[in-house]
Amino acid sequence: MQPESWISLFLFGLLAAVGGLAWLHEYRVRKIQSAPAHDRVFRCRECQAVYTDDPGVERSRCPQCGVTNQPFDF
Ligand SMILES: [Zn+2]
């Protein structure tokens, strides 16, 4: 093999590595963006209204009738 071939092979490998890292970074960023912190889903035991609230809350008040509800799990 000629030295030029080694250089182009090295450059190609370097490009592939950089491209792979960039792709991995993009992939990670997209994964984070596509999976945001989901709001908690509540279903009112009085009026059956389904609504969401902050993920941290244990109980949430129904916006329709004001009854305090437990989180609704699917
Ligand atoms: Zn309600």
N, CA, C, O and the ligand as a Tripos MOL2 file, in Angstrom:
@<TRIPOS>MOLECULE
protein
  297   295    75     0     0
PROTEIN
NO_CHARGES

@<TRIPOS>ATOM
      1 N           0.8350   -1.2130    0.0000 N.3       1 MET1
      2 CA          0.0000    0.0000    0.0000 C.3       1 MET1
      3 C           0.8640    1.2570    0.0000 C.2       1 MET1
      4 O           1.9140    1.2990    0.6410 O.2       1 MET1
      5 N           0.4240    2.2550   -0.7090 N.am      2 GLN2
      6 CA          1.1620    3.5150   -0.7660 C.3       2 GLN2
      7 C           0.8270    4.3790    0.4530 C.2       2 GLN2
      8 O          -0.2480    4.2460    1.0380 O.2       2 GLN2
      9 N           1.7460    5.2540    0.8280 N.am      3 PRO3
     10 CA          1.4940    6.1180    2.0090 C.3       3 PRO3
     11 C           0.2260    6.9440    1.8630 C.2       3 PRO3
     12 O          -0.4680    7.2070    2.8450 O.2       3 PRO3
     13 N          -0.0770    7.3550    0.6250 N.am      4 GLU4
     14 CA         -1.2840    8.1680    0.4210 C.3       4 GLU4
     15 C          -2.5400    7.3880    0.8050 C.2       4 GLU4
     16 O          -3.4990    7.9450    1.3400 O.2       4 GLU4
     17 N          -2.5110    6.0960    0.5220 N.am      5 SER5
     18 CA         -3.6660    5.2620    0.8540 C.3       5 SER5
     19 C          -3.8680    5.2010    2.3630 C.2       5 SER5
     20 O          -4.9950    5.2310    2.8570 O.2       5 SER5
     21 N          -2.7530    5.1130    3.0820 N.am      6 TRP6
     22 CA         -2.8460    5.0690    4.5400 C.3       6 TRP6
     23 C          -3.4120    6.3780    5.0810 C.2       6 TRP6
     24 O          -4.2260    6.3960    6.0040 O.2       6 TRP6
     25 N          -2.9470    7.4880    4.4640 N.am      7 ILE7
     26 CA         -3.4220    8.8090    4.9280 C.3       7 ILE7
     27 C          -4.9210    8.9530    4.6840 C.2       7 ILE7
     28 O          -5.6670    9.4010    5.5550 O.2       7 ILE7
     29 N          -5.3520    8.5590    3.4680 N.am      8 SER8
     30 CA         -6.7820    8.6920    3.1770 C.3       8 SER8
     31 C          -7.5940    7.7330    4.0350 C.2       8 SER8
     32 O          -8.7150    8.0410    4.4380 O.2       8 SER8
     33 N          -7.0180    6.5670    4.3090 N.am      9 LEU9
     34 CA         -7.7000    5.6070    5.1790 C.3       9 LEU9
     35 C          -7.8270    6.1830    6.5890 C.2       9 LEU9
     36 O          -8.8620    6.0510    7.2430 O.2       9 LEU9
     37 N          -6.7450    6.8270    7.0390 N.am     10 PHE10
     38 CA         -6.7460    7.4450    8.3670 C.3      10 PHE10
     39 C          -7.7740    8.5700    8.4370 C.2      10 PHE10
     40 O          -8.5390    8.6950    9.3930 O.2      10 PHE10
     41 N          -7.7570    9.4010    7.3590 N.am     11 LEU11
     42 CA         -8.6980   10.5240    7.3110 C.3      11 LEU11
     43 C         -10.1430   10.0220    7.2790 C.2      11 LEU11
     44 O         -11.0290   10.5820    7.9240 O.2      11 LEU11
     45 N         -10.3510    8.9590    6.5170 N.am     12 PHE12
     46 CA        -11.6880    8.3850    6.4220 C.3      12 PHE12
     47 C         -12.1600    7.8740    7.7830 C.2      12 PHE12
     48 O         -13.3080    8.0680    8.1850 O.2      12 PHE12
     49 N         -11.2240    7.2090    8.4790 N.am     13 GLY13
     50 CA        -11.5350    6.6900    9.8070 C.3      13 GLY13
     51 C         -11.8550    7.8020   10.7800 C.2      13 GLY13
     52 O         -12.7660    7.6930   11.6010 O.2      13 GLY13
     53 N         -11.0780    8.8860   10.6720 N.am     14 LEU14
     54 CA        -11.2790   10.0400   11.5370 C.3      14 LEU14
     55 C         -12.6520   10.6710   11.2820 C.2      14 LEU14
     56 O         -13.3820   11.0190   12.2100 O.2      14 LEU14
     57 N         -12.9740   10.8040   10.0000 N.am     15 LEU15
     58 CA        -14.2770   11.3630    9.6160 C.3      15 LEU15
     59 C         -15.4190   10.4840   10.1280 C.2      15 LEU15
     60 O         -16.4270   10.9670   10.6440 O.2      15 LEU15
     61 N         -15.2240    9.1950    9.9670 N.am     16 ALA16
     62 CA        -16.2490    8.2500   10.4130 C.3      16 ALA16
     63 C         -16.4400    8.3520   11.9260 C.2      16 ALA16
     64 O         -17.5640    8.3030   12.4260 O.2      16 ALA16
     65 N         -15.3150    8.4950   12.6510 N.am     17 ALA17
     66 CA        -15.3930    8.5930   14.1050 C.3      17 ALA17
     67 C         -16.1090    9.8690   14.5210 C.2      17 ALA17
     68 O         -16.9720    9.8510   15.3980 O.2      17 ALA17
     69 N         -15.7400   10.9910   13.8770 N.am     18 VAL18
     70 CA        -16.3640   12.2770   14.1970 C.3      18 VAL18
     71 C         -17.8500   12.2370   13.8370 C.2      18 VAL18
     72 O         -18.7080   12.6850   14.5970 O.2      18 VAL18
     73 N         -18.1250   11.6840   12.6500 N.am     19 GLY19
     74 CA        -19.5150   11.5790   12.2090 C.3      19 GLY19
     75 C         -20.3310   10.7060   13.1430 C.2      19 GLY19
     76 O         -21.4830   11.0080   13.4550 O.2      19 GLY19
     77 N         -19.7150    9.6170   13.5830 N.am     20 GLY20
     78 CA        -20.4010    8.7110   14.5000 C.3      20 GLY20
     79 C         -20.6940    9.3760   15.8270 C.2      20 GLY20
     80 O         -21.7720    9.2030   16.3950 O.2      20 GLY20
     81 N         -19.7200   10.1460   16.3230 N.am     21 LEU21
     82 CA        -19.9050   10.8530   17.5880 C.3      21 LEU21
     83 C         -20.9910   11.9060   17.4660 C.2      21 LEU21
     84 O         -21.8160   12.0790   18.3630 O.2      21 LEU21
     85 N         -20.9770   12.6220   16.3190 N.am     22 ALA22
     86 CA        -21.9930   13.6550   16.0790 C.3      22 ALA22
     87 C         -23.3760   13.0150   16.0120 C.2      22 ALA22
     88 O         -24.3460   13.5460   16.5530 O.2      22 ALA22
     89 N         -23.4540   11.8660   15.3400 N.am     23 TRP23
     90 CA        -24.7280   11.1610   15.2160 C.3      23 TRP23
     91 C         -25.2180   10.7060   16.5830 C.2      23 TRP23
     92 O         -26.4000   10.8110   16.9090 O.2      23 TRP23
     93 N         -24.2580   10.1870   17.3880 N.am     24 LEU24
     94 CA        -24.5970    9.7010   18.7240 C.3      24 LEU24
     95 C         -25.1220   10.8490   19.5800 C.2      24 LEU24
     96 O         -26.0880   10.7060   20.3290 O.2      24 LEU24
     97 N         -24.4420   12.0060   19.4410 N.am     25 HIS25
     98 CA        -24.8530   13.1820   20.1970 C.3      25 HIS25
     99 C         -26.2680   13.5980   19.7920 C.2      25 HIS25
    100 O         -27.1240   13.8570   20.6370 O.2      25 HIS25
    101 N         -26.4890   13.6530   18.4800 N.am     26 GLU26
    102 CA        -27.7970   14.0190   17.9440 C.3      26 GLU26
    103 C         -28.8670   13.0530   18.4350 C.2      26 GLU26
    104 O         -29.9660   13.4560   18.8150 O.2      26 GLU26
    105 N         -28.5180   11.7740   18.4190 N.am     27 TYR27
    106 CA        -29.4420   10.7300   18.8380 C.3      27 TYR27
    107 C         -29.8300   10.9210   20.2990 C.2      27 TYR27
    108 O         -31.0000   10.8090   20.6660 O.2      27 TYR27
    109 N         -28.8130   11.2160   21.1360 N.am     28 ARG28
    110 CA        -29.0790   11.4080   22.5590 C.3      28 ARG28
    111 C         -29.9550   12.6200   22.7910 C.2      28 ARG28
    112 O         -30.8940   12.5750   23.5860 O.2      28 ARG28
    113 N         -29.6440   13.7180   22.0860 N.am     29 VAL29
    114 CA        -30.4190   14.9400   22.2370 C.3      29 VAL29
    115 C         -31.8620   14.6950   21.8360 C.2      29 VAL29
    116 O         -32.7920   15.1310   22.5150 O.2      29 VAL29
    117 N         -32.0410   13.9850   20.7140 N.am     30 ARG30
    118 CA        -33.3990   13.6940   20.2420 C.3      30 ARG30
    119 C         -34.1470   12.8240   21.2310 C.2      30 ARG30
    120 O         -35.3450   13.0020   21.4550 O.2      30 ARG30
    121 N         -33.4190   11.8710   21.8260 N.am     31 LYS31
    122 CA        -34.0520   10.9600   22.7690 C.3      31 LYS31
    123 C         -34.5580   11.7310   23.9840 C.2      31 LYS31
    124 O         -35.6410   11.4590   24.5010 O.2      31 LYS31
    125 N         -33.7560   12.7000   24.4310 N.am     32 ILE32
    126 CA        -34.1560   13.5110   25.5800 C.3      32 ILE32
    127 C         -35.3470   14.3830   25.2080 C.2      32 ILE32
    128 O         -36.2840   14.5400   25.9910 O.2      32 ILE32
    129 N         -35.3000   14.9550   23.9880 N.am     33 GLN33
    130 CA        -36.3730   15.8530   23.5730 C.3      33 GLN33
    131 C         -37.6780   15.1040   23.3290 C.2      33 GLN33
    132 O         -38.7620   15.6230   23.5970 O.2      33 GLN33
    133 N         -37.5650   13.8730   22.8170 N.am     34 SER34
    134 CA        -38.7730   13.1290   22.5030 C.3      34 SER34
    135 C         -39.4130   12.5380   23.7490 C.2      34 SER34
    136 O         -40.5740   12.1310   23.7130 O.2      34 SER34
    137 N         -38.6660   12.4860   24.8590 N.am     35 ALA35
    138 CA        -39.2160   11.9340   26.0860 C.3      35 ALA35
    139 C         -39.1730   12.9730   27.1990 C.2      35 ALA35
    140 O         -38.3460   12.8850   28.1070 O.2      35 ALA35
    141 N         -40.0550   13.9450   27.1290 N.am     36 PRO36
    142 CA        -40.0850   14.9450   28.1900 C.3      36 PRO36
    143 C         -40.7160   14.3820   29.4520 C.2      36 PRO36
    144 O         -41.3320   13.3170   29.4220 O.2      36 PRO36
    145 N         -40.5620   15.1010   30.5650 N.am     37 ALA37
    146 CA        -41.1760   14.6550   31.8140 C.3      37 ALA37
    147 C         -42.6850   14.7060   31.6430 C.2      37 ALA37
    148 O         -43.2770   15.7770   31.5060 O.2      37 ALA37
    149 N         -43.2900   13.5390   31.6540 N.am     38 HIS38
    150 CA        -44.7280   13.4810   31.4090 C.3      38 HIS38
    151 C         -45.5000   14.0000   32.6070 C.2      38 HIS38
    152 O         -45.1650   13.7330   33.7620 O.2      38 HIS38
    153 N         -46.5310   14.7410   32.2960 N.am     39 ASP39
    154 CA        -47.4270   15.1790   33.3450 C.3      39 ASP39
    155 C         -48.1940   13.9780   33.8690 C.2      39 ASP39
    156 O         -48.4390   13.0040   33.1560 O.2      39 ASP39
    157 N         -48.5570   14.0780   35.1160 N.am     40 ARG40
    158 CA        -49.3540   12.9960   35.6770 C.3      40 ARG40
    159 C         -50.7830   13.1140   35.1910 C.2      40 ARG40
    160 O         -51.3440   14.2060   35.1010 O.2      40 ARG40
    161 N         -51.3520   11.9790   34.8830 N.am     41 VAL41
    162 CA        -52.7260   11.9770   34.3890 C.3      41 VAL41
    163 C         -53.6600   11.6330   35.5430 C.2      41 VAL41
    164 O         -53.4450   10.6730   36.2820 O.2      41 VAL41
    165 N         -54.6710   12.4240   35.6670 N.am     42 PHE42
    166 CA        -55.6710   12.1860   36.7180 C.3      42 PHE42
    167 C         -57.0310   11.9670   36.0770 C.2      42 PHE42
    168 O         -57.3490   12.5220   35.0260 O.2      42 PHE42
    169 N         -57.8240   11.1360   36.7510 N.am     43 ARG43
    170 CA        -59.2110   10.9980   36.3010 C.3      43 ARG43
    171 C         -60.1020   11.2400   37.5130 C.2      43 ARG43
    172 O         -59.9770   10.5940   38.5530 O.2      43 ARG43
    173 N         -60.9730   12.1630   37.3390 N.am     44 CYS44
    174 CA        -61.8360   12.5590   38.4440 C.3      44 CYS44
    175 C         -62.8090   11.4300   38.7890 C.2      44 CYS44
    176 O         -63.4500   10.8510   37.9120 O.2      44 CYS44
    177 N         -62.9030   11.1320   40.0960 N.am     45 ARG45
    178 CA        -63.8140   10.0620   40.5110 C.3      45 ARG45
    179 C         -65.2600   10.5490   40.5650 C.2      45 ARG45
    180 O         -66.1900    9.7470   40.6470 O.2      45 ARG45
    181 N         -65.4410   11.8550   40.5180 N.am     46 GLU46
    182 CA        -66.8020   12.4080   40.5440 C.3      46 GLU46
    183 C         -67.3910   12.6140   39.1510 C.2      46 GLU46
    184 O         -68.4810   12.1330   38.8420 O.2      46 GLU46
    185 N         -66.6310   13.3550   38.3020 N.am     47 CYS47
    186 CA        -67.2060   13.7050   36.9980 C.3      47 CYS47
    187 C         -66.4940   12.9960   35.8480 C.2      47 CYS47
    188 O         -66.8000   13.2500   34.6830 O.2      47 CYS47
    189 N         -65.5430   12.1050   36.1650 N.am     48 GLN48
    190 CA        -64.8160   11.3050   35.1630 C.3      48 GLN48
    191 C         -63.9510   12.1420   34.2260 C.2      48 GLN48
    192 O         -63.4870   11.6430   33.2010 O.2      48 GLN48
    193 N         -63.7330   13.3980   34.5660 N.am     49 ALA49
    194 CA        -62.8960   14.2490   33.7210 C.3      49 ALA49
    195 C         -61.4430   13.7850   33.8020 C.2      49 ALA49
    196 O         -60.9370   13.5090   34.8900 O.2      49 ALA49
    197 N         -60.7790   13.7010   32.6610 N.am     50 VAL50
    198 CA        -59.3620   13.3280   32.6180 C.3      50 VAL50
    199 C         -58.5580   14.5970   32.4030 C.2      50 VAL50
    200 O         -58.7940   15.3480   31.4560 O.2      50 VAL50
    201 N         -57.6040   14.8240   33.2970 N.am     51 TYR51
    202 CA        -56.7790   16.0290   33.1970 C.3      51 TYR51
    203 C         -55.3720   15.7020   33.6700 C.2      51 TYR51
    204 O         -55.1360   14.6450   34.2570 O.2      51 TYR51
    205 N         -54.4430   16.6070   33.4140 N.am     52 THR52
    206 CA        -53.0470   16.3850   33.7980 C.3      52 THR52
    207 C         -52.6090   17.4450   34.7920 C.2      52 THR52
    208 O         -53.1690   18.5390   34.8670 O.2      52 THR52
    209 N         -51.5730   17.0740   35.5620 N.am     53 ASP53
    210 CA        -50.9830   18.0030   36.5100 C.3      53 ASP53
    211 C         -49.4830   17.7380   36.5540 C.2      53 ASP53
    212 O         -48.9860   16.8550   35.8560 O.2      53 ASP53
    213 N         -48.7730   18.4870   37.3580 N.am     54 ASP54
    214 CA        -47.3170   18.3270   37.4430 C.3      54 ASP54
    215 C         -46.9580   16.9170   37.8970 C.2      54 ASP54
    216 O         -47.6960   16.3070   38.6700 O.2      54 ASP54
    217 N         -45.8090   16.3870   37.4110 N.am     55 PRO55
    218 CA        -45.4350   15.0080   37.7570 C.3      55 PRO55
    219 C         -45.1850   14.8090   39.2500 C.2      55 PRO55
    220 O         -45.3310   13.6950   39.7530 O.2      55 PRO55
    221 N         -44.8120   15.8680   39.9660 N.am     56 GLY56
    222 CA        -44.4430   15.7080   41.3680 C.3      56 GLY56
    223 C         -45.6020   15.6300   42.3340 C.2      56 GLY56
    224 O         -45.4350   15.1910   43.4720 O.2      56 GLY56
    225 N         -46.7760   16.0510   41.8990 N.am     57 VAL57
    226 CA        -47.8870   16.1530   42.8410 C.3      57 VAL57
    227 C         -48.4820   14.7780   43.1430 C.2      57 VAL57
    228 O         -48.5640   13.9150   42.2690 O.2      57 VAL57
    229 N         -48.8930   14.5940   44.3940 N.am     58 GLU58
    230 CA        -49.4940   13.3270   44.8120 C.3      58 GLU58
    231 C         -50.9970   13.3420   44.5910 C.2      58 GLU58
    232 O         -51.5940   12.3340   44.2120 O.2      58 GLU58
    233 N         -51.5870   14.4760   44.8290 N.am     59 ARG59
    234 CA        -53.0250   14.6260   44.6270 C.3      59 ARG59
    235 C         -53.2700   15.8940   43.8330 C.2      59 ARG59
    236 O         -52.5190   16.8650   43.9280 O.2      59 ARG59
    237 N         -54.3170   15.8640   43.0610 N.am     60 SER60
    238 CA        -54.6350   17.0210   42.2470 C.3      60 SER60
    239 C         -56.1250   17.2990   42.2740 C.2      60 SER60
    240 O         -56.9510   16.3880   42.3360 O.2      60 SER60
    241 N         -56.4390   18.5640   42.2260 N.am     61 ARG61
    242 CA        -57.8480   18.9630   42.2810 C.3      61 ARG61
    243 C         -58.4320   19.0240   40.8810 C.2      61 ARG61
    244 O         -57.8120   19.5680   39.9670 O.2      61 ARG61
    245 N         -59.5920   18.4800   40.7160 N.am     62 CYS62
    246 CA        -60.2670   18.4610   39.4250 C.3      62 CYS62
    247 C         -60.6380   19.8680   38.9860 C.2      62 CYS62
    248 O         -61.2460   20.6140   39.7530 O.2      62 CYS62
    249 N         -60.2780   20.2420   37.7540 N.am     63 PRO63
    250 CA        -60.6370   21.5840   37.2750 C.3      63 PRO63
    251 C         -62.1260   21.7300   37.0030 C.2      63 PRO63
    252 O         -62.6330   22.8470   36.9010 O.2      63 PRO63
    253 N         -62.8310   20.6060   36.8850 N.am     64 GLN64
    254 CA        -64.2630   20.6610   36.5720 C.3      64 GLN64
    255 C         -65.1160   20.8500   37.8200 C.2      64 GLN64
    256 O         -65.9800   21.7260   37.8650 O.2      64 GLN64
    257 N         -64.8650   20.0150   38.8420 N.am     65 CYS65
    258 CA        -65.7440   20.0430   40.0050 C.3      65 CYS65
    259 C         -65.0140   20.2680   41.3230 C.2      65 CYS65
    260 O         -65.6590   20.4220   42.3600 O.2      65 CYS65
    261 N         -63.6850   20.2910   41.3070 N.am     66 GLY66
    262 CA        -62.9430   20.6280   42.5150 C.3      66 GLY66
    263 C         -62.6770   19.4790   43.4570 C.2      66 GLY66
    264 O         -62.1770   19.7030   44.5600 O.2      66 GLY66
    265 N         -62.9930   18.2450   43.0660 N.am     67 VAL67
    266 CA        -62.7360   17.0890   43.9130 C.3      67 VAL67
    267 C         -61.2570   16.7120   43.8210 C.2      67 VAL67
    268 O         -60.6770   16.7170   42.7350 O.2      67 VAL67
    269 N         -60.6440   16.3840   44.9760 N.am     68 THR68
    270 CA        -59.2390   15.9910   44.9760 C.3      68 THR68
    271 C         -59.1230   14.5280   44.5820 C.2      68 THR68
    272 O         -59.8130   13.6720   45.1360 O.2      68 THR68
    273 N         -58.2370   14.2400   43.6120 N.am     69 ASN69
    274 CA        -58.1260   12.8810   43.0700 C.3      69 ASN69
    275 C         -56.7170   12.3210   43.2060 C.2      69 ASN69
    276 O         -55.7390   13.0580   43.3370 O.2      69 ASN69
    277 N         -56.6460   10.9880   43.1710 N.am     70 GLN70
    278 CA        -55.3820   10.2920   43.1570 C.3      70 GLN70
    279 C         -54.8950   10.2000   41.7110 C.2      70 GLN70
    280 O         -55.7000   10.2960   40.7840 O.2      70 GLN70
    281 N         -53.5780   10.0140   41.5060 N.am     71 PRO71
    282 CA        -53.0900    9.8570   40.1340 C.3      71 PRO71
    283 C         -53.7230    8.6570   39.4450 C.2      71 PRO71
    284 O         -53.9610    7.6190   40.0610 O.2      71 PRO71
    285 N         -53.9840    8.8190   38.1800 N.am     72 PHE72
    286 CA        -54.5930    7.7520   37.3930 C.3      72 PHE72
    287 C         -53.5120    7.0330   36.6140 C.2      72 PHE72
    288 O         -52.8380    7.6390   35.7820 O.2      72 PHE72
    289 N         -53.3390    5.7510   36.8750 N.am     73 ASP73
    290 CA        -52.3420    4.9660   36.1550 C.3      73 ASP73
    291 C         -52.9830    4.1560   35.0390 C.2      73 ASP73
    292 O         -54.0590    3.5800   35.1980 O.2      73 ASP73
    293 N         -52.2960    4.1290   33.9120 N.am     74 PHE74
    294 CA        -52.8170    3.3700   32.7710 C.3      74 PHE74
    295 C         -52.6010    1.8790   32.9680 C.2      74 PHE74
    296 O         -52.9770    1.0820   32.1090 O.2      74 PHE74
    297 ZN        -64.3680   16.3400   38.6070 Zn       75 ZN75
@<TRIPOS>BOND
     1     1     2 1
     2     2     3 1
     3     3     4 2
     4     3     5 am
     5     5     6 1
     6     6     7 1
     7     7     8 2
     8     7     9 am
     9     9    10 1
    10    10    11 1
    11    11    12 2
    12    11    13 am
    13    13    14 1
    14    14    15 1
    15    15    16 2
    16    15    17 am
    17    17    18 1
    18    18    19 1
    19    19    20 2
    20    19    21 am
    21    21    22 1
    22    22    23 1
    23    23    24 2
    24    23    25 am
    25    25    26 1
    26    26    27 1
    27    27    28 2
    28    27    29 am
    29    29    30 1
    30    30    31 1
    31    31    32 2
    32    31    33 am
    33    33    34 1
    34    34    35 1
    35    35    36 2
    36    35    37 am
    37    37    38 1
    38    38    39 1
    39    39    40 2
    40    39    41 am
    41    41    42 1
    42    42    43 1
    43    43    44 2
    44    43    45 am
    45    45    46 1
    46    46    47 1
    47    47    48 2
    48    47    49 am
    49    49    50 1
    50    50    51 1
    51    51    52 2
    52    51    53 am
    53    53    54 1
    54    54    55 1
    55    55    56 2
    56    55    57 am
    57    57    58 1
    58    58    59 1
    59    59    60 2
    60    59    61 am
    61    61    62 1
    62    62    63 1
    63    63    64 2
    64    63    65 am
    65    65    66 1
    66    66    67 1
    67    67    68 2
    68    67    69 am
    69    69    70 1
    70    70    71 1
    71    71    72 2
    72    71    73 am
    73    73    74 1
    74    74    75 1
    75    75    76 2
    76    75    77 am
    77    77    78 1
    78    78    79 1
    79    79    80 2
    80    79    81 am
    81    81    82 1
    82    82    83 1
    83    83    84 2
    84    83    85 am
    85    85    86 1
    86    86    87 1
    87    87    88 2
    88    87    89 am
    89    89    90 1
    90    90    91 1
    91    91    92 2
    92    91    93 am
    93    93    94 1
    94    94    95 1
    95    95    96 2
    96    95    97 am
    97    97    98 1
    98    98    99 1
    99    99   100 2
   100    99   101 am
   101   101   102 1
   102   102   103 1
   103   103   104 2
   104   103   105 am
   105   105   106 1
   106   106   107 1
   107   107   108 2
   108   107   109 am
   109   109   110 1
   110   110   111 1
   111   111   112 2
   112   111   113 am
   113   113   114 1
   114   114   115 1
   115   115   116 2
   116   115   117 am
   117   117   118 1
   118   118   119 1
   119   119   120 2
   120   119   121 am
   121   121   122 1
   122   122   123 1
   123   123   124 2
   124   123   125 am
   125   125   126 1
   126   126   127 1
   127   127   128 2
   128   127   129 am
   129   129   130 1
   130   130   131 1
   131   131   132 2
   132   131   133 am
   133   133   134 1
   134   134   135 1
   135   135   136 2
   136   135   137 am
   137   137   138 1
   138   138   139 1
   139   139   140 2
   140   139   141 am
   141   141   142 1
   142   142   143 1
   143   143   144 2
   144   143   145 am
   145   145   146 1
   146   146   147 1
   147   147   148 2
   148   147   149 am
   149   149   150 1
   150   150   151 1
   151   151   152 2
   152   151   153 am
   153   153   154 1
   154   154   155 1
   155   155   156 2
   156   155   157 am
   157   157   158 1
   158   158   159 1
   159   159   160 2
   160   159   161 am
   161   161   162 1
   162   162   163 1
   163   163   164 2
   164   163   165 am
   165   165   166 1
   166   166   167 1
   167   167   168 2
   168   167   169 am
   169   169   170 1
   170   170   171 1
   171   171   172 2
   172   171   173 am
   173   173   174 1
   174   174   175 1
   175   175   176 2
   176   175   177 am
   177   177   178 1
   178   178   179 1
   179   179   180 2
   180   179   181 am
   181   181   182 1
   182   182   183 1
   183   183   184 2
   184   183   185 am
   185   185   186 1
   186   186   187 1
   187   187   188 2
   188   187   189 am
   189   189   190 1
   190   190   191 1
   191   191   192 2
   192   191   193 am
   193   193   194 1
   194   194   195 1
   195   195   196 2
   196   195   197 am
   197   197   198 1
   198   198   199 1
   199   199   200 2
   200   199   201 am
   201   201   202 1
   202   202   203 1
   203   203   204 2
   204   203   205 am
   205   205   206 1
   206   206   207 1
   207   207   208 2
   208   207   209 am
   209   209   210 1
   210   210   211 1
   211   211   212 2
   212   211   213 am
   213   213   214 1
   214   214   215 1
   215   215   216 2
   216   215   217 am
   217   217   218 1
   218   218   219 1
   219   219   220 2
   220   219   221 am
   221   221   222 1
   222   222   223 1
   223   223   224 2
   224   223   225 am
   225   225   226 1
   226   226   227 1
   227   227   228 2
   228   227   229 am
   229   229   230 1
   230   230   231 1
   231   231   232 2
   232   231   233 am
   233   233   234 1
   234   234   235 1
   235   235   236 2
   236   235   237 am
   237   237   238 1
   238   238   239 1
   239   239   240 2
   240   239   241 am
   241   241   242 1
   242   242   243 1
   243   243   244 2
   244   243   245 am
   245   245   246 1
   246   246   247 1
   247   247   248 2
   248   247   249 am
   249   249   250 1
   250   250   251 1
   251   251   252 2
   252   251   253 am
   253   253   254 1
   254   254   255 1
   255   255   256 2
   256   255   257 am
   257   257   258 1
   258   258   259 1
   259   259   260 2
   260   259   261 am
   261   261   262 1
   262   262   263 1
   263   263   264 2
   264   263   265 am
   265   265   266 1
   266   266   267 1
   267   267   268 2
   268   267   269 am
   269   269   270 1
   270   270   271 1
   271   271   272 2
   272   271   273 am
   273   273   274 1
   274   274   275 1
   275   275   276 2
   276   275   277 am
   277   277   278 1
   278   278   279 1
   279   279   280 2
   280   279   281 am
   281   281   282 1
   282   282   283 1
   283   283   284 2
   284   283   285 am
   285   285   286 1
   286   286   287 1
   287   287   288 2
   288   287   289 am
   289   289   290 1
   290   290   291 1
   291   291   292 2
   292   291   293 am
   293   293   294 1
   294   294   295 1
   295   295   296 2
@<TRIPOS>SUBSTRUCTURE
     1 MET1         2 RESIDUE 1 A MET
     2 GLN2         6 RESIDUE 1 A GLN
     3 PRO3        10 RESIDUE 1 A PRO
     4 GLU4        14 RESIDUE 1 A GLU
     5 SER5        18 RESIDUE 1 A SER
     6 TRP6        22 RESIDUE 1 A TRP
     7 ILE7        26 RESIDUE 1 A ILE
     8 SER8        30 RESIDUE 1 A SER
     9 LEU9        34 RESIDUE 1 A LEU
    10 PHE10       38 RESIDUE 1 A PHE
    11 LEU11       42 RESIDUE 1 A LEU
    12 PHE12       46 RESIDUE 1 A PHE
    13 GLY13       50 RESIDUE 1 A GLY
    14 LEU14       54 RESIDUE 1 A LEU
    15 LEU15       58 RESIDUE 1 A LEU
    16 ALA16       62 RESIDUE 1 A ALA
    17 ALA17       66 RESIDUE 1 A ALA
    18 VAL18       70 RESIDUE 1 A VAL
    19 GLY19       74 RESIDUE 1 A GLY
    20 GLY20       78 RESIDUE 1 A GLY
    21 LEU21       82 RESIDUE 1 A LEU
    22 ALA22       86 RESIDUE 1 A ALA
    23 TRP23       90 RESIDUE 1 A TRP
    24 LEU24       94 RESIDUE 1 A LEU
    25 HIS25       98 RESIDUE 1 A HIS
    26 GLU26      102 RESIDUE 1 A GLU
    27 TYR27      106 RESIDUE 1 A TYR
    28 ARG28      110 RESIDUE 1 A ARG
    29 VAL29      114 RESIDUE 1 A VAL
    30 ARG30      118 RESIDUE 1 A ARG
    31 LYS31      122 RESIDUE 1 A LYS
    32 ILE32      126 RESIDUE 1 A ILE
    33 GLN33      130 RESIDUE 1 A GLN
    34 SER34      134 RESIDUE 1 A SER
    35 ALA35      138 RESIDUE 1 A ALA
    36 PRO36      142 RESIDUE 1 A PRO
    37 ALA37      146 RESIDUE 1 A ALA
    38 HIS38      150 RESIDUE 1 A HIS
    39 ASP39      154 RESIDUE 1 A ASP
    40 ARG40      158 RESIDUE 1 A ARG
    41 VAL41      162 RESIDUE 1 A VAL
    42 PHE42      166 RESIDUE 1 A PHE
    43 ARG43      170 RESIDUE 1 A ARG
    44 CYS44      174 RESIDUE 1 A CYS
    45 ARG45      178 RESIDUE 1 A ARG
    46 GLU46      182 RESIDUE 1 A GLU
    47 CYS47      186 RESIDUE 1 A CYS
    48 GLN48      190 RESIDUE 1 A GLN
    49 ALA49      194 RESIDUE 1 A ALA
    50 VAL50      198 RESIDUE 1 A VAL
    51 TYR51      202 RESIDUE 1 A TYR
    52 THR52      206 RESIDUE 1 A THR
    53 ASP53      210 RESIDUE 1 A ASP
    54 ASP54      214 RESIDUE 1 A ASP
    55 PRO55      218 RESIDUE 1 A PRO
    56 GLY56      222 RESIDUE 1 A GLY
    57 VAL57      226 RESIDUE 1 A VAL
    58 GLU58      230 RESIDUE 1 A GLU
    59 ARG59      234 RESIDUE 1 A ARG
    60 SER60      238 RESIDUE 1 A SER
    61 ARG61      242 RESIDUE 1 A ARG
    62 CYS62      246 RESIDUE 1 A CYS
    63 PRO63      250 RESIDUE 1 A PRO
    64 GLN64      254 RESIDUE 1 A GLN
    65 CYS65      258 RESIDUE 1 A CYS
    66 GLY66      262 RESIDUE 1 A GLY
    67 VAL67      266 RESIDUE 1 A VAL
    68 THR68      270 RESIDUE 1 A THR
    69 ASN69      274 RESIDUE 1 A ASN
    70 GLN70      278 RESIDUE 1 A GLN
    71 PRO71      282 RESIDUE 1 A PRO
    72 PHE72      286 RESIDUE 1 A PHE
    73 ASP73      290 RESIDUE 1 A ASP
    74 PHE74      294 RESIDUE 1 A PHE
    75 ZN75       297 GROUP 0 **** ****
